[in-house]
Amino acid sequence: MSANEDQEMELEALRSIYEGDECFKELSPTSFQFRIGDHEDPKAFLLDVSWPETYPETAPQLTLQAFFNNRISPTTKQDIISKLEEQVEANLGTAMMYTLFEWAKENQADLMEHHQPVKDAATLNPSNETSSPVCSNKKKEKKEQLTKAQKRKMISRTDNKGELPRGWNWVDVIKVKEEFVAKSHHLMSHSTLSLPSQI
């Protein structure tokens, strides 16, 4: 069997095994991403795998360069890659992706045992204290969020240019006058006017 036939068979097997699995993503017929751990798990990582033309006779390329892994220190990444490469060497010449992914899932705790989350540059910056009030002011300037119903109502009022028609918020003068007259008649009929008595 040629390398391409081996790759096609393994690709077909991976598609059937990991169909509907959120942890597995096929980027192309020769490159994949596999998430080890849940999204919320601080020790989760995303493994990128690419097959060279001669895979499985030669080792696949393994990286942890995805944005998802930015909180993992470079030394921890290197430790993970070196341990995974040991597994690759042990399985060289055979279809190994399933074996590699499952081994990584089973050994996630060992792979991430020296993991110390990397702090981003903002938390390490001592001048951050002076810029924090500016950030809090920006939060206060946030616009009021509209509900979907409010947005739909707003859109239905606008013309094709996105402008509201003239007089959309005018007060109905006749209704207001009628209500005022009704209230004043009501008040006059219920109040007793006391006229000064003539002496």
MIKOL-735676 format. One line per 8 residues: number of its first residue (from 0); their letters; for each residue x, y, z of N, C-alpha, C, O. Coordinates in Angstrom, 3 decimals. Layout:
NUM) a) X Y Z X Y Z X Y Z X Y Z ~ ...
This chain:
0) msanedqe) 0.832 -1.176 0.000 0.000 0.000 0.000 0.883 1.248 0.000 1.897 1.288 0.697 ~ 0.501 2.276 -0.785 1.281 3.514 -0.836 0.934 4.396 0.355 -0.036 4.149 1.071 ~ 1.748 5.434 0.551 1.511 6.357 1.671 0.175 7.061 1.515 -0.540 7.260 2.498 ~ -0.171 7.441 0.286 -1.448 8.127 0.074 -2.631 7.216 0.382 -3.630 7.677 0.935 ~ -2.539 5.931 0.037 -3.624 4.997 0.354 -3.749 4.817 1.861 -4.859 4.745 2.389 ~ -2.616 4.743 2.552 -2.638 4.650 4.019 -3.295 5.888 4.623 -4.093 5.790 5.555 ~ -2.948 7.053 4.080 -3.522 8.304 4.584 -5.033 8.348 4.347 -5.787 8.764 5.225 ~ -5.470 7.922 3.170 -6.906 7.921 2.864 -7.670 6.996 3.803 -8.751 7.340 4.281
8) melealrs) -7.106 5.827 4.065 -7.769 4.878 4.972 -7.822 5.434 6.397 -8.847 5.328 7.072 ~ -6.714 6.026 6.850 -6.705 6.576 8.206 -7.643 7.772 8.316 -8.321 7.942 9.329 ~ -7.682 8.603 7.271 -8.580 9.757 7.267 -10.032 9.299 7.356 -10.822 9.878 8.101 ~ -10.376 8.284 6.616 -11.734 7.736 6.647 -12.064 7.195 8.044 -13.171 7.391 8.547 ~ -11.105 6.521 8.657 -11.311 5.986 10.008 -11.473 7.116 11.018 -12.338 7.043 11.891 ~ -10.648 8.165 10.910 -10.752 9.301 11.844 -12.094 9.995 11.704 -12.713 10.371 12.699 ~ -12.542 10.164 10.466 -13.849 10.810 10.246 -14.974 10.011 10.885 -15.887 10.588 11.475 ~ -14.917 8.698 10.774 -15.997 7.888 11.348 -15.906 7.827 12.871 -16.934 7.826 13.548
16) iyegdecf) -14.696 7.777 13.418 -14.526 7.697 14.877 -14.925 9.004 15.545 -15.643 8.997 16.545 ~ -14.457 10.137 14.992 -14.651 11.426 15.642 -15.787 12.248 15.064 -15.853 13.454 15.303 ~ -16.683 11.626 14.307 -17.818 12.343 13.742 -18.681 12.925 14.878 -19.138 12.195 15.758 ~ -18.891 14.231 14.844 -19.693 14.898 15.869 -18.933 15.205 17.147 -19.507 15.777 18.074 ~ -17.670 14.847 17.225 -16.864 15.125 18.418 -16.307 16.543 18.321 -15.603 16.873 17.367 ~ -16.623 17.384 19.311 -16.172 18.778 19.309 -14.665 18.898 19.479 -14.089 19.932 19.141 ~ -14.028 17.877 19.989 -12.585 17.934 20.233 -11.772 17.745 18.952 -10.605 18.134 18.905 ~ -12.360 17.164 17.929 -11.644 16.863 16.688 -12.116 17.781 15.582 -13.316 17.960 15.378
24) kelsptsf) -11.146 18.371 14.855 -11.493 19.227 13.731 -10.549 18.923 12.572 -9.328 18.979 12.720 ~ -11.124 18.603 11.426 -10.340 18.359 10.212 -10.174 19.688 9.491 -11.153 20.257 9.007 ~ -8.947 20.186 9.414 -8.675 21.451 8.731 -8.522 21.234 7.232 -8.939 22.072 6.432 ~ -7.930 20.120 6.858 -7.771 19.699 5.465 -7.589 18.180 5.508 -7.510 17.610 6.596 ~ -7.522 17.512 4.353 -7.336 16.054 4.402 -6.015 15.611 5.040 -5.846 14.434 5.357 ~ -5.079 16.551 5.228 -3.797 16.162 5.836 -3.455 16.971 7.084 -2.340 16.856 7.593 ~ -4.378 17.784 7.589 -4.089 18.525 8.836 -5.323 18.553 9.734 -6.457 18.665 9.269 ~ -5.060 18.447 11.033 -6.135 18.280 12.018 -5.818 19.064 13.281 -4.667 19.405 13.555
32) qfrigdhe) -6.864 19.339 14.039 -6.711 19.887 15.386 -7.446 18.958 16.331 -8.540 18.478 16.032 ~ -6.828 18.712 17.476 -7.465 17.871 18.474 -7.302 18.546 19.830 -6.185 18.797 20.283 ~ -8.440 18.839 20.475 -8.406 19.476 21.798 -8.359 18.400 22.863 -9.196 17.499 22.896 ~ -7.376 18.507 23.726 -7.241 17.594 24.854 -7.800 18.321 26.073 -7.204 19.294 26.537 ~ -8.929 17.867 26.594 -9.586 18.510 27.737 -10.756 19.370 27.293 -10.935 19.637 26.104 ~ -11.552 19.800 28.269 -12.720 20.646 27.997 -12.297 22.093 27.829 -11.198 22.477 28.231 ~ -13.184 22.908 27.226 -12.896 24.335 27.047 -12.606 25.016 28.381 -11.696 25.841 28.472 ~ -13.371 24.677 29.412 -13.240 25.329 30.715 -12.039 24.830 31.502 -11.633 25.459 32.479
40) dpkaflld) -11.471 23.715 31.091 -10.349 23.113 31.805 -9.097 23.969 31.615 -8.659 24.159 30.480 ~ -8.503 24.496 32.703 -7.308 25.329 32.549 -6.098 24.546 32.040 -5.114 25.140 31.598 ~ -6.168 23.233 32.100 -5.055 22.413 31.618 -5.344 21.795 30.253 -4.662 20.855 29.846 ~ -6.336 22.307 29.549 -6.644 21.820 28.205 -5.668 22.443 27.211 -5.153 23.540 27.434 ~ -5.421 21.733 26.119 -4.586 22.286 25.054 -5.068 21.784 23.702 -5.783 20.787 23.611 ~ -4.662 22.492 22.655 -5.087 22.188 21.298 -3.869 21.752 20.489 -2.924 22.519 20.305 ~ -3.904 20.526 20.017 -2.785 19.941 19.269 -3.066 20.047 17.772 -4.092 19.570 17.288 ~ -2.144 20.676 17.046 -2.221 20.748 15.583 -1.338 19.653 15.007 -0.183 19.503 15.405
48) vswpetyp) -1.888 18.885 14.062 -1.149 17.787 13.427 -1.235 17.950 11.912 -2.315 18.157 11.358 ~ -0.080 17.855 11.251 -0.030 17.894 9.783 0.725 16.674 9.288 1.764 16.308 9.838 ~ 0.194 16.048 8.243 0.843 14.882 7.661 1.717 15.312 6.488 1.248 16.019 5.596 ~ 2.990 14.892 6.478 3.795 15.091 5.267 3.352 14.081 4.205 2.562 13.182 4.498 ~ 3.848 14.220 2.993 3.437 13.315 1.902 3.754 11.860 2.216 3.028 10.964 1.785 ~ 4.833 11.608 2.963 5.262 10.233 3.210 4.746 9.653 4.522 5.185 8.583 4.944 ~ 3.803 10.365 5.179 3.195 9.817 6.395 2.440 8.554 6.017 1.797 8.564 4.967 ~ 2.460 7.503 6.754 2.913 7.237 8.121 4.354 6.718 8.230 4.815 6.376 9.320
56) etapqltl) 5.062 6.662 7.088 6.459 6.213 7.155 7.335 7.273 7.829 8.347 6.941 8.446 ~ 6.950 8.538 7.713 7.652 9.625 8.412 6.698 10.240 9.426 5.479 10.112 9.313 ~ 7.265 10.897 10.397 6.477 11.437 11.516 5.618 12.622 11.079 6.032 13.411 10.230 ~ 4.430 12.746 11.656 3.616 13.932 11.394 4.206 15.136 12.128 4.954 14.987 13.095 ~ 3.860 16.317 11.655 4.318 17.542 12.316 3.329 17.883 13.426 2.130 18.002 13.176 ~ 3.828 18.041 14.651 2.997 18.353 15.819 3.347 19.748 16.312 4.523 20.070 16.484 ~ 2.322 20.588 16.543 2.555 21.923 17.090 1.485 22.277 18.102 0.392 21.711 18.116 ~ 1.833 23.224 18.941 0.888 23.788 19.923 0.833 25.304 19.740 0.790 26.046 20.722
64) qaffnnri) 0.833 25.764 18.500 0.896 27.190 18.206 -0.472 27.865 18.132 -0.537 29.073 17.904 ~ -1.544 27.139 18.313 -2.890 27.717 18.239 -3.081 28.762 19.341 -2.476 28.668 20.409 ~ -3.923 29.752 19.071 -4.209 30.818 20.036 -4.734 30.252 21.353 -4.481 30.809 22.421 ~ -5.456 29.156 21.272 -6.017 28.491 22.458 -4.930 28.174 23.481 -5.197 28.134 24.682 ~ -3.694 27.948 23.002 -2.582 27.544 23.870 -1.736 28.716 24.376 -0.682 28.486 24.969 ~ -2.159 29.952 24.164 -1.344 31.108 24.555 -1.060 31.177 26.049 -0.064 31.781 26.447 ~ -1.878 30.596 26.865 -1.668 30.659 28.323 -0.700 29.583 28.817 -0.372 29.540 30.003 ~ -0.244 28.717 27.912 0.696 27.652 28.284 2.117 28.163 28.039 2.405 28.733 26.987
72) spttkqdi) 2.993 27.956 29.007 4.377 28.437 28.878 5.111 27.668 27.782 4.777 26.518 27.500 ~ 6.110 28.301 27.162 6.890 27.626 26.113 7.569 26.339 26.597 7.678 25.382 25.830 ~ 8.024 26.300 27.844 8.679 25.081 28.338 7.677 23.930 28.471 8.001 22.785 28.156 ~ 6.475 24.230 28.932 5.437 23.198 29.033 5.061 22.703 27.639 4.878 21.504 27.430 ~ 4.945 23.632 26.683 4.636 23.228 25.303 5.705 22.283 24.775 5.394 21.269 24.151 ~ 6.971 22.622 25.030 8.066 21.782 24.538 8.043 20.400 25.191 8.311 19.393 24.536 ~ 7.722 20.358 26.492 7.607 19.072 27.184 6.503 18.208 26.562 6.691 17.011 26.347 ~ 5.366 18.819 26.279 4.234 18.086 25.687 4.640 17.535 24.323 4.429 16.359 24.029
80) iskleeqv) 5.227 18.402 23.491 5.620 17.978 22.144 6.643 16.847 22.208 6.539 15.887 21.445 ~ 7.626 16.938 23.098 8.659 15.884 23.165 8.058 14.547 23.618 8.455 13.495 23.117 ~ 7.097 14.577 24.566 6.458 13.331 25.003 5.574 12.741 23.901 5.499 11.523 23.738 ~ 4.905 13.624 23.143 4.090 13.140 22.031 4.977 12.571 20.915 4.623 11.581 20.275 ~ 6.115 13.198 20.693 7.036 12.702 19.662 7.593 11.321 20.029 7.874 10.513 19.143 ~ 7.753 11.051 21.320 8.165 9.703 21.745 7.115 8.677 21.323 7.455 7.586 20.863 ~ 5.847 9.028 21.479 4.762 8.142 21.067 4.741 7.961 19.550 4.472 6.871 19.046 ~ 5.029 9.049 18.833 5.082 8.979 17.372 6.173 8.004 16.942 5.956 7.167 16.066
88) eanlgtam) 7.350 8.118 17.565 8.470 7.221 17.212 8.108 5.754 17.466 8.489 4.876 16.691 ~ 7.387 5.497 18.531 7.001 4.128 18.871 6.005 3.554 17.865 5.936 2.337 17.690 ~ 5.225 4.426 17.198 4.187 3.971 16.268 4.505 4.262 14.808 3.639 4.110 13.946 ~ 5.725 4.675 14.520 6.108 5.051 13.162 5.874 3.888 12.190 6.190 2.737 12.492 ~ 5.317 4.209 11.026 5.037 3.187 10.019 3.618 2.659 10.073 3.204 1.906 9.192 ~ 2.869 3.044 11.094 1.467 2.603 11.214 0.564 3.821 11.336 1.036 4.924 11.611 ~ -0.735 3.622 11.133 -1.718 4.690 11.346 -1.755 4.981 12.842 -2.106 4.108 13.635 ~ -1.396 6.196 13.231 -1.185 6.473 14.653 -2.023 7.596 15.242 -1.949 7.835 16.448
96) mytlfewa) -2.809 8.286 14.446 -3.509 9.463 14.973 -4.456 9.101 16.116 -4.434 9.747 17.164 ~ -5.272 8.092 15.927 -6.195 7.685 16.994 -5.414 7.317 18.255 -5.765 7.744 19.355 ~ -4.363 6.529 18.092 -3.541 6.102 19.225 -2.922 7.307 19.917 -2.901 7.382 21.146 ~ -2.415 8.259 19.120 -1.773 9.456 19.669 -2.775 10.322 20.429 -2.491 10.772 21.539 ~ -3.954 10.558 19.830 -4.975 11.398 20.475 -5.472 10.762 21.775 -5.617 11.438 22.794 ~ -5.726 9.474 21.723 -6.224 8.796 22.922 -5.149 8.751 24.015 -5.463 8.896 25.197 ~ -3.891 8.552 23.629 -2.798 8.560 24.604 -2.705 9.943 25.265 -2.509 10.043 26.476 ~ -2.846 11.000 24.467 -2.773 12.365 25.007 -3.934 12.622 25.979 -3.745 13.254 27.019
104) kenqadlm) -5.140 12.130 25.639 -6.286 12.305 26.544 -6.054 11.581 27.862 -6.323 12.129 28.931 ~ -5.556 10.348 27.789 -5.329 9.556 29.000 -4.208 10.136 29.868 -4.232 9.984 31.089 ~ -3.236 10.794 29.250 -2.067 11.306 29.969 -2.052 12.825 30.089 -0.994 13.421 30.294 ~ -3.210 13.451 29.965 -3.285 14.908 30.022 -2.707 15.451 31.325 -1.975 16.440 31.307 ~ -3.019 14.832 32.435 -2.520 15.312 33.737 -0.995 15.264 33.786 -0.362 16.196 34.284 ~ -0.398 14.181 33.271 1.063 14.082 33.253 1.677 15.096 32.298 2.712 15.690 32.600 ~ 1.042 15.293 31.147 1.572 16.237 30.163 1.552 17.672 30.688 2.426 18.474 30.357 ~ 0.552 17.988 31.506 0.395 19.361 31.999 0.799 19.501 33.470 0.427 20.488 34.105
112) ehhqpvkd) 1.540 18.559 34.024 1.843 18.596 35.453 2.676 19.813 35.859 2.530 20.292 36.984 ~ 3.534 20.324 34.991 4.369 21.488 35.328 3.777 22.784 34.780 4.455 23.809 34.706 ~ 2.512 22.722 34.400 1.868 23.887 33.780 1.667 25.011 34.795 1.058 24.817 35.847 ~ 2.187 26.175 34.462 1.937 27.405 35.206 1.365 28.392 34.201 2.053 28.752 33.246 ~ 0.111 28.847 34.386 -0.486 29.743 33.393 0.388 30.978 33.165 0.900 31.576 34.110 ~ 0.545 31.340 31.905 1.311 32.531 31.541 0.432 33.736 31.778 -0.724 33.768 31.356 ~ 0.986 34.736 32.461 0.242 35.977 32.679 0.421 36.850 31.452 1.501 36.897 30.863 ~ -0.644 37.540 31.068 -0.505 38.388 29.890 0.239 39.670 30.241 0.443 39.973 31.417
120) aatlnpsn) 0.641 40.417 29.226 1.487 41.595 29.409 0.796 42.673 30.240 1.470 43.431 30.937 ~ -0.523 42.756 30.181 -1.239 43.794 30.922 -1.088 43.613 32.429 -0.989 44.601 33.157 ~ -1.070 42.373 32.909 -0.957 42.155 34.351 0.475 42.344 34.831 0.701 42.592 36.016 ~ 1.449 42.230 33.924 2.839 42.411 34.313 3.278 43.872 34.240 4.336 44.217 34.766 ~ 2.498 44.730 33.605 2.856 46.115 33.389 2.600 46.934 34.654 1.447 47.056 35.067 ~ 3.642 47.505 35.289 3.416 48.272 36.501 2.677 49.576 36.237 2.039 50.103 37.150 ~ 2.737 50.113 35.032 2.039 51.364 34.730 0.552 51.128 34.480 -0.184 52.066 34.174 ~ 0.119 49.905 34.606 -1.280 49.557 34.388 -2.201 50.263 35.385 -3.364 50.525 35.077
128) etsspvcs) -1.685 50.569 36.576 -2.501 51.219 37.598 -2.978 52.588 37.142 -4.100 52.988 37.452 ~ -2.129 53.321 36.399 -2.529 54.641 35.940 -3.547 54.551 34.816 -4.348 55.470 34.641 ~ -3.537 53.478 34.058 -4.460 53.374 32.945 -5.787 52.733 33.332 -6.729 52.771 32.540 ~ -5.895 52.150 34.515 -7.134 51.485 34.899 -8.318 52.432 35.048 -9.426 52.033 34.688 ~ -8.167 53.686 35.564 -9.332 54.564 35.604 -9.867 54.875 34.217 -11.077 55.026 34.049 ~ -9.002 54.974 33.223 -9.448 55.227 31.866 -10.325 54.082 31.389 -11.351 54.304 30.747 ~ -9.921 52.852 31.704 -10.700 51.686 31.315 -12.077 51.701 31.970 -13.077 51.370 31.332 ~ -12.126 52.087 33.248 -13.415 52.095 33.930 -14.326 53.179 33.364 -15.545 53.008 33.341
136) nkkkekke) -13.748 54.303 32.903 -14.567 55.340 32.276 -15.139 54.842 30.960 -16.281 55.154 30.622 ~ -14.372 54.086 30.229 -14.859 53.561 28.967 -16.028 52.618 29.192 -16.958 52.582 28.386 ~ -15.995 51.861 30.269 -17.100 50.956 30.566 -18.380 51.737 30.850 -19.469 51.293 30.487 ~ -18.257 52.904 31.500 -19.427 53.709 31.824 -20.044 54.328 30.579 -21.245 54.599 30.559 ~ -19.234 54.561 29.522 -19.727 55.189 28.306 -20.450 54.207 27.395 -20.910 54.590 26.320 ~ -20.554 52.981 27.795 -21.171 51.942 26.983 -22.624 52.300 26.687 -23.361 52.737 27.570 ~ -23.022 52.108 25.440 -24.389 52.419 25.039 -25.366 51.406 25.623 -25.015 50.261 25.905 ~ -26.592 51.861 25.793 -27.627 50.977 26.301 -27.944 49.926 25.242 -28.118 50.255 24.068
144) qltkaqkr) -28.018 48.672 25.653 -28.291 47.582 24.729 -29.793 47.470 24.502 -30.583 47.556 25.441 ~ -30.174 47.279 23.245 -31.579 47.102 22.904 -31.900 45.622 22.799 -31.052 44.820 22.407 ~ -33.124 45.264 23.150 -33.563 43.883 22.984 -33.874 43.658 21.507 -33.957 44.613 20.734 ~ -34.045 42.397 21.117 -34.368 42.092 19.725 -35.690 42.735 19.317 -35.827 43.236 18.201 ~ -36.656 42.716 20.224 -37.956 43.310 19.929 -37.831 44.816 19.708 -38.465 45.369 18.809 ~ -37.010 45.483 20.534 -36.805 46.916 20.371 -36.109 47.223 19.046 -36.444 48.201 18.377 ~ -35.148 46.395 18.672 -34.454 46.590 17.399 -35.410 46.401 16.224 -35.400 47.191 15.280 ~ -36.245 45.342 16.282 -37.212 45.106 15.214 -38.168 46.286 15.074 -38.478 46.711 13.961
152) kmisrtdn) -38.636 46.817 16.210 -39.559 47.940 16.198 -38.888 49.167 15.591 -39.507 49.905 14.825 ~ -37.630 49.379 15.933 -36.882 50.518 15.413 -36.696 50.389 13.902 -36.810 51.376 13.174 ~ -36.414 49.192 13.436 -36.207 48.963 12.002 -37.509 49.143 11.245 -37.513 49.686 10.140 ~ -38.619 48.694 11.828 -39.903 48.810 11.142 -40.335 50.266 11.010 -41.130 50.583 10.125 ~ -39.842 51.152 11.853 -40.183 52.574 11.776 -39.356 53.319 10.732 -39.763 54.384 10.269 ~ -38.219 52.780 10.363 -37.308 53.506 9.480 -37.652 53.287 8.021 -38.273 52.288 7.655 ~ -37.233 54.250 7.180 -37.414 54.098 5.738 -36.203 53.375 5.167 -35.371 52.869 5.920 ~ -36.095 53.322 3.833 -35.004 52.580 3.216 -33.632 53.205 3.463 -32.619 52.551 3.216
160) kgelprgw) -33.567 54.445 3.941 -32.287 55.101 4.242 -31.907 54.934 5.714 -30.850 55.401 6.137 ~ -32.749 54.284 6.481 -32.472 54.100 7.892 -32.891 55.288 8.739 -32.520 55.385 9.909 ~ -33.673 56.205 8.143 -34.113 57.389 8.880 -35.566 57.216 9.310 -36.363 56.573 8.626 ~ -35.888 57.796 10.446 -37.258 57.749 10.934 -38.100 58.756 10.151 -37.598 59.818 9.782 ~ -39.378 58.441 9.890 -40.221 59.376 9.135 -40.496 60.639 9.944 -40.479 60.619 11.175 ~ -40.749 61.736 9.235 -41.008 63.020 9.873 -42.226 62.907 10.775 -43.284 62.434 10.360 ~ -42.061 63.347 12.015 -43.172 63.379 12.957 -43.433 62.076 13.683 -44.496 61.928 14.286 ~ -42.515 61.126 13.654 -42.746 59.822 14.284 -42.942 59.935 15.786 -43.598 59.086 16.389
168) nwvdvikv) -42.376 60.985 16.406 -42.501 61.117 17.857 -43.340 62.327 18.266 -43.274 62.768 19.413 ~ -44.118 62.859 17.344 -44.955 63.994 17.681 -46.091 63.553 18.595 -46.571 62.422 18.513 ~ -46.502 64.448 19.451 -47.607 64.166 20.359 -48.910 64.450 19.623 -49.025 65.443 18.904 ~ -49.875 63.585 19.806 -51.184 63.768 19.188 -51.909 64.867 19.967 -52.415 64.636 21.065 ~ -51.949 66.058 19.382 -52.474 67.243 20.067 -53.942 67.083 20.418 -54.361 67.485 21.504 ~ -54.719 66.517 19.540 -56.155 66.378 19.784 -56.413 65.451 20.961 -57.253 65.752 21.809 ~ -55.702 64.324 21.028 -55.891 63.405 22.150 -55.538 64.086 23.465 -56.264 63.951 24.450 ~ -54.449 64.801 23.487 -54.010 65.467 24.713 -55.029 66.506 25.138 -55.330 66.625 26.325
176) keefvaks) -55.575 67.277 24.168 -56.561 68.303 24.498 -57.834 67.665 25.052 -58.393 68.156 26.033 ~ -58.297 66.579 24.436 -59.503 65.895 24.906 -59.306 65.377 26.330 -60.205 65.499 27.162 ~ -58.130 64.798 26.616 -57.855 64.289 27.956 -57.827 65.426 28.973 -58.312 65.273 30.094 ~ -57.260 66.564 28.583 -57.182 67.715 29.489 -58.576 68.251 29.800 -58.892 68.548 30.952 ~ -59.395 68.371 28.781 -60.757 68.885 28.964 -61.556 67.930 29.848 -62.290 68.367 30.734 ~ -61.411 66.618 29.604 -62.143 65.630 30.391 -61.726 65.700 31.861 -62.568 65.604 32.753 ~ -60.451 65.865 32.104 -59.962 65.938 33.485 -60.456 67.213 34.172 -60.828 67.188 35.345 ~ -60.458 68.315 33.441 -60.883 69.568 34.063 -62.381 69.551 34.373 -62.794 70.081 35.404
184) hhlmshst) -63.218 68.945 33.488 -64.652 68.811 33.765 -64.871 67.917 34.978 -65.737 68.193 35.808 ~ -64.103 66.866 35.080 -64.213 65.937 36.188 -63.876 66.634 37.504 -64.558 66.436 38.509 ~ -62.848 67.428 37.495 -62.448 68.152 38.699 -63.489 69.191 39.096 -63.778 69.368 40.279 ~ -64.034 69.858 38.133 -65.015 70.919 38.439 -66.320 70.330 38.968 -66.959 70.927 39.834 ~ -66.712 69.195 38.468 -67.980 68.624 38.908 -67.863 68.042 40.315 -68.869 67.967 41.021 ~ -66.713 67.642 40.733 -66.546 67.040 42.039 -66.098 68.015 43.112 -66.144 67.696 44.300 ~ -65.684 69.147 42.723 -65.225 70.100 43.750 -66.357 71.083 44.040 -67.113 71.475 43.151 ~ -66.443 71.452 45.265 -67.462 72.432 45.665 -66.778 73.761 45.864 -65.812 73.890 46.616
192) lslpsqi) -67.299 74.728 45.180 -66.721 76.047 45.311 -67.465 76.768 46.439 -68.695 76.828 46.457 ~ -66.737 77.277 47.318 -67.387 78.026 48.386 -67.261 79.515 48.076 -66.173 80.081 47.976 ~ -68.430 80.107 47.931 -68.472 81.539 47.642 -68.568 82.300 48.949 -69.225 81.847 49.887 ~ -67.941 83.413 49.017 -68.031 84.175 50.275 -69.476 84.664 50.489 -70.134 85.132 49.559 ~ -69.918 84.550 51.664 -71.289 84.964 51.973 -71.318 86.471 52.180 -70.391 87.071 52.725 ~ -72.410 87.054 51.727 -72.533 88.505 51.866 -73.124 88.843 53.222 -74.088 88.219 53.666 ~ -72.577 89.768 53.828 -73.030 90.134 55.150 -73.944 91.308 55.074 -74.439 91.773 56.102
